[in-house]
């Protein structure tokens, strides 16, 4: 009765009544609750912030066993994971950085891209030359779709507050191992591979071939689900190395590649950002 009276008074005064939390849909037996599927945490790579310093802030997604969330391109199903980072006035926040994804194949030949167990999305925040106050707060708002045999949407917000460094006070690294693994999983320039692409165009297709010495497996992840020009890809042995062959519709002129190439060498997978345009004669 009291809550109803408070809501009526709020409406009468022009203030919005507090919204009731959205009810959780019925769960199959044994399925975790929505808040247990993905746990969101915000981390920073330093213990305090100095004027003019670049700070990497990271949204950590701990994912329930057997479930996965999605990359910036979810593939043929799913929804992209999103993270909006916020910092105090005067900070400049760079674009959200996604590590290289894994591939998930579902019945019906449906392919999607994403992460399982743990995913980390980050952004670099550049501090101004002068900090206002003794504390610096960062926050992130995120949304995701967690899938296994069913899919459950989720969203959350997390924040972290750090000390502002005083004059002569060092800013020391934090969460070294996690940020080192995250940096290693981010796509690096394709030029590091020293692999020159070879182009071929005929009436059936446009083919681009990239040969990578020492690779055991190659896989290309297109940048968007609307990359309808991509007909197919194949990872093929080439004189003890591997090459990847990508085929595009000939109606596209010129063909542009802007995704990520995953290179497996031994037990290690590294990712490379692809930014190629077909040379036209």
C-alpha positions in Angstrom: 0.0 0.0 0.0 2.8 2.4 0.9 4.6 1.8 -2.4 1.4 2.5 -4.3 1.0 5.8 -2.4 4.6 6.8 -3.1 4.1 6.1 -6.8 0.9 8.2 -7.0 2.6 11.1 -5.2 5.6 10.9 -7.6 3.3 11.1 -10.6 1.4 14.0 -9.1 4.6 15.9 -8.6 5.8 15.2 -12.1 8.6 12.8 -11.0 8.9 9.5 -12.8 8.0 6.5 -10.7 10.8 3.9 -10.2 10.6 1.2 -12.8 10.2 -2.4 -11.6 13.0 -4.7 -12.7 12.3 -6.7 -15.8 11.2 -10.2 -14.8 13.4 -13.1 -15.8 11.8 -15.5 -18.3 11.2 -19.1 -17.2 14.4 -21.2 -17.2 14.8 -24.8 -18.3 15.9 -27.1 -15.5 19.6 -26.8 -14.8 20.1 -23.6 -16.8 21.9 -20.8 -14.8 20.1 -17.6 -14.0 20.6 -14.7 -16.4 23.0 -12.8 -14.0 25.0 -16.0 -13.6 25.6 -16.5 -17.4 28.0 -13.5 -17.8 29.7 -11.5 -15.1 30.9 -8.1 -16.0 33.9 -6.4 -14.3 35.8 -3.2 -15.2 39.6 -3.2 -14.8 42.4 -0.7 -15.4 46.0 -1.5 -16.3 47.4 0.9 -13.6 46.8 1.5 -9.9 46.6 5.3 -10.1 46.3 7.9 -12.9 48.9 10.5 -13.6 48.3 13.7 -15.7 48.8 13.1 -19.4 48.9 9.3 -19.0 47.3 6.7 -21.2 45.2 4.2 -19.3 43.8 1.0 -20.7 40.4 0.2 -19.3 39.0 -3.2 -19.9 35.5 -4.8 -19.6 36.0 -8.4 -18.5 33.2 -10.8 -19.3 33.4 -14.1 -17.3 31.2 -16.5 -19.2 29.5 -19.6 -17.8 30.9 -23.0 -19.0 29.3 -24.2 -22.3 28.0 -20.7 -23.2 29.5 -18.1 -25.5 29.0 -14.4 -26.4 29.8 -12.7 -29.7 32.5 -10.7 -31.6 32.0 -7.3 -33.3 30.7 -9.4 -36.3 28.5 -12.2 -34.7 28.4 -14.1 -38.0 25.2 -15.7 -39.3 23.5 -15.6 -35.9 23.7 -13.8 -32.6 24.3 -10.2 -31.6 27.5 -8.2 -31.3 28.8 -7.6 -27.8 28.9 -3.9 -27.1 30.8 -1.8 -24.5 30.6 1.9 -24.0 33.4 3.3 -21.8 33.1 6.5 -19.9 35.7 8.7 -18.2 35.8 12.1 -16.5 35.6 15.3 -18.5 38.9 16.1 -20.3 39.8 12.4 -21.0 39.9 11.2 -24.6 38.7 7.6 -25.1 39.8 5.6 -28.1 37.7 3.0 -30.0 36.7 -0.2 -28.4 39.2 -3.0 -29.2 38.0 -6.6 -29.7 40.5 -9.5 -29.5 40.4 -12.1 -32.3 37.4 -14.4 -32.1 36.8 -18.2 -32.2 34.4 -19.9 -34.6 31.2 -21.6 -33.6 29.3 -24.0 -35.9 25.7 -24.8 -35.2 23.2 -27.2 -36.8 22.0 -26.0 -40.2 25.5 -24.9 -41.3 25.2 -21.7 -39.2 28.6 -20.1 -38.4 29.1 -17.5 -35.7 32.1 -15.8 -34.1 32.7 -15.0 -30.5 34.2 -15.9 -27.2 33.8 -18.6 -24.5 34.9 -18.7 -20.8 36.5 -15.2 -20.8 36.4 -12.2 -23.1 38.0 -8.8 -22.6 37.1 -5.7 -24.6 39.3 -2.6 -24.0 39.8 1.1 -24.8 42.7 3.5 -24.2 41.8 6.6 -22.2 44.2 9.5 -22.4 44.2 11.7 -19.3 44.4 15.5 -19.6 47.5 17.4 -18.4 45.7 18.4 -15.3 43.4 16.2 -13.2 40.5 17.6 -11.3 40.2 16.1 -7.8 41.9 13.2 -6.0 40.0 10.4 -7.6 39.3 9.3 -11.2 36.3 7.2 -12.0 35.8 5.1 -15.2 32.7 3.1 -16.0 31.3 0.9 -18.8 27.9 0.0 -20.0 27.8 -3.3 -21.9 25.3 -5.6 -23.6 25.6 -9.1 -24.9 23.8 -12.2 -26.0 24.8 -15.5 -24.3 24.1 -18.6 -26.3 24.3 -22.4 -25.9 21.3 -24.4 -27.0 19.2 -21.2 -26.3 20.2 -17.6 -26.2 19.7 -15.1 -23.3 20.3 -11.4 -23.7 22.1 -9.5 -21.0 23.3 -6.1 -20.1 25.2 -4.6 -17.2 27.3 -1.7 -15.9 30.5 -1.6 -13.9 32.8 1.1 -12.6 36.2 1.5 -11.1 37.7 4.4 -9.1 41.5 5.1 -9.0 43.6 7.6 -7.1 45.0 10.6 -9.0 48.8 10.4 -8.8 50.4 13.2 -6.8 53.5 15.0 -8.1 56.5 12.5 -8.1 54.2 9.6 -7.3 54.6 6.7 -9.8 51.7 5.1 -11.6 52.3 1.3 -11.3 51.0 -1.5 -13.5 48.0 -3.6 -12.4 46.6 -6.9 -13.6 49.8 -7.5 -15.6 49.0 -11.1 -16.7 45.4 -10.4 -17.9 46.4 -7.2 -19.9 49.4 -9.0 -21.4 47.2 -11.9 -22.6 44.6 -9.4 -23.9 47.3 -7.4 -25.8 48.6 -10.6 -27.4 45.1 -11.5 -28.6 44.5 -8.1 -30.3 44.9 -8.1 -34.1 48.3 -6.8 -35.1 49.3 -5.3 -38.5 49.3 -7.7 -41.4 52.6 -6.3 -42.5 54.2 -8.2 -39.6 53.7 -11.4 -41.6 55.6 -10.2 -44.6 53.0 -12.0 -46.7 52.2 -10.3 -50.0 48.7 -11.0 -51.3 48.2 -12.3 -54.9 45.0 -11.3 -56.7 43.2 -13.0 -59.6 40.0 -11.9 -61.3 38.0 -13.8 -64.0 34.3 -14.1 -65.0 33.5 -16.5 -62.1 35.2 -14.9 -59.1 37.8 -12.6 -57.6 40.4 -14.6 -55.7 43.0 -13.3 -53.2 45.7 -15.7 -51.9 47.9 -15.0 -48.8 50.7 -17.4 -48.1 52.1 -17.5 -44.5 55.4 -19.3 -43.8 55.3 -21.7 -40.8 51.5 -21.6 -40.4 49.6 -24.8 -39.6 46.1 -23.3 -40.2 44.7 -20.0 -41.5 41.2 -18.6 -41.1 39.7 -15.3 -42.2 36.9 -13.6 -40.1 35.0 -11.0 -42.2 34.4 -7.6 -40.6 30.6 -7.5 -40.9 27.7 -10.0 -41.4 26.8 -8.0 -44.5 30.0 -9.1 -46.3 27.9 -10.9 -48.9 30.6 -10.7 -51.5 32.6 -13.4 -49.8 31.9 -16.7 -51.6 34.2 -19.0 -49.6 37.6 -19.6 -48.1 40.1 -22.5 -47.9 43.3 -23.1 -46.0 45.6 -25.0 -48.3 49.1 -26.5 -47.7 51.8 -24.8 -49.8 55.3 -26.2 -50.0 55.4 -27.0 -46.2 53.7 -23.7 -45.4 50.0 -22.7 -45.6 48.1 -20.3 -47.8 44.5 -19.0 -47.5 42.4 -18.6 -50.6 39.4 -16.2 -50.4 36.9 -16.0 -53.2 34.6 -13.1 -53.9 31.8 -12.4 -56.4 33.1 -10.8 -59.6 30.3 -8.2 -59.5 32.2 -6.4 -56.6 34.8 -4.0 -58.1 37.1 -3.4 -56.4 37.1 -6.1 -53.7 38.1 -4.8 -50.2 39.1 -7.0 -47.2 38.8 -5.5 -43.7 38.5 -8.4 -41.4 40.9 -10.4 -39.2 43.2 -13.3 -40.2 43.8 -16.0 -37.6 47.2 -17.7 -37.9 47.8 -21.0 -36.1 51.5 -21.9 -35.7 52.2 -24.8 -33.4 49.8 -24.4 -30.4 49.6 -20.6 -30.7 47.0 -18.5 -32.5 47.8 -14.9 -33.5 45.5 -12.4 -35.2 46.2 -9.9 -37.9 44.1 -7.0 -39.1 43.5 -7.3 -42.8 43.2 -4.0 -44.8 43.5 -4.8 -48.5 42.0 -3.4 -51.7 42.1 -5.2 -55.1 44.4 -3.4 -57.5 42.5 -2.6 -60.7 44.1 -2.2 -64.1 
